[in-house]
């Protein structure tokens, strides 16, 4: 498998560096996409908007906070 302890150490260092790069990438993706709203909150907004439309609400619904 590995002929020396040095090559094992190099492999471990490479693997740790790769995991750190992946973790940083995931962190940046989370920052870019921002926090998502829960699914039930989005469904509730759609249902409220639909109910107001059916009842003929005279004014448009104000956008709800994300």
Secondary structure, DSSP 8 states (H G I E B T S, - for coil): --SSHHHHHHHHHHHHHHHHHHHHHHHHHHHHH-----HHHHHHHHHHHHHHHHTT-SS-------
